[in-house]
């Protein structure tokens, strides 16, 4: 997965958790200490999210990020070869 693919996946995850928690974007931004515009840019993949922002956004939603790996089922593209 490319950097953009990873950022898109993270943005989808954040968006889903924010929606599930039922919080307004402006309230989450205020709780995290960022502007609503910055939060919008994060979930719309316009800017990269700093790890502490991801943690704070998820914590505001009563969640935390857990990272794991899984086998690749498709051949890797040329970009990821060592």
Secondary structure as UniProt FT lines:
FT   HELIX           3..21
FT   HELIX           25..32
FT   HELIX           36..43
FT   TURN            44..45
FT   HELIX           51..60
FT   TURN            61..62
FT   HELIX           78..80
//
